[in-house]
Amino acid sequence: MQIAIDVADFTPAEADQLRKAMGSKRSTERMEALRSRLLEGMAENGVTGEVADKIYDKLKAFADFGFPESHAFSFAYLVYASAWLKVHHPEAFYAALLAAQPMGFYSPQSLVADARRHGVRVLRADVQHSQAQAVVERTTPPPFPSPTAQFLTGPVPEEGGGGTGGDDVPRDRASGQPLVDPDPRLAVRLGLAPVRGIGEKTAERIVAEREARGPFADLADLARRVRLTAAQLEALATAGALDSFGLERREALWAAGVLAQEHATLPHTAVGFEAPMLPGMDEVETAVADVWATGVSPDSFPTQFLRPELTAQGIYSIAGLAACETGSRVEVAGVVTHRQRPGTAGGVTFLSLEDETGLLNVVCSPGLWARYRQVARTSAALVVRGTIERGDGVLNVVADHVRHLPLRVASRSRDFR
């Protein structure tokens, strides 16, 4: 832009047109349209002939690579900064991504699962502790081993093979050092806004009331001070956001409908607040409730409840594939998080599978996709049979068969975006 102003007497507005031409997908055509104006302006300043042609050719050459170069620089900087933040301040990294939803390639469930796999604790939304969106919270370190260790550990792979290496924190292939450095005193606290039916404004109202007048004494105090509807109280109860009141989720659900009706009558007149003896929720029911209410299960993943059955059938976990030889034929199972078919891939479809131990890229040829299209296109989770391939430190499975895997906890994929 400055060259055009100094050498060809472009106005700032004309120089901005030159910038836009360089950044256009049709930069060659748009640069040609400005050629005569550039040459005329340079001629008026005594710059003509071969020198003028060279200046124009250099500007045109920059238009051919300058726009993608600037994007490459920006992306490289973002990747470097994000990687640094994830390594040194993982709690802040995950909290920031979760607070910025909806965005990006990965769902909140995948982000939370990745946080756990990297040793970062994720705590449920709670009306006594949460902000509207996810934040970093200072807590008491948990006893070790962590609750995720039971399904994140596995066979120690051969040297250079990657994997978890016998604990629940992923490690560098070469050095064996942890890939992240979580602080046991910190955790990611999920926000209230993502709870079904709550939203940003209601979440901010809950937080403002709590900060202005102190913590809520009990569920009844919350209902009276914030004036939540029955549906909102029930969603908070289902999400476990009322656990700090000492109520089981079913107890809180029982009380929610009663308390929400108080606004229409007189305060402190709720009848039937005390719930009868109700059974607690097991792990699967808790995960189902979490996913229904928030889309995220902070301490489980759908495939972990099927792991004993999958192991009995000889089906690998994704982390377990690290110990398998390249070219070996395996079966692996996971939730489908993405289906992608890039225009440059010649009809090949890529599936992203995720289980409680990691993520895996599955390559589906056009023939396989045509044969198993219905199952591959519609199943929330799959068992994939295929061949292991490795390249540039990345492990993929080239599929030759896929079949439906029924889940006990719902999951949704992000397809062809």
Secondary structure, DSSP 8 states (H G I E B T S, - for coil): -HHHHHHH---HHHHHHHHHHHHSTTHHHHHHHHHHHHHHHHHHTT--HHHHHHHHHHHHHHHHHHHHHHHHHHHHHHHHHHHHHHHH-HHHHHHHHHHT-S-SSS-HHHHHHHHHHTT--EE---TTT--SS-EEEE-----SS-TTHHHH------TT--S-TTSSS-B-TTT--BS----TTEEEE--STTSTTTHHHHHHHHHHHHHHH-S-SSHHHHHHHH---HHHHHHHHHTTTTGGGT--HHHHHHHHHHHHGGGGS-TT--SS-S--------HHHHHHHHHHHHS--TT--GGGGGHHHHHHTT-B-TGGGGGS-TT-EEEEEEEEEEEE--TTSTT-EEEEEEETTEEEEEEE-HHHHHHTHHHHHH-SEEEEEEEEEEETTEEEEEEEEEEE---SS----EE--
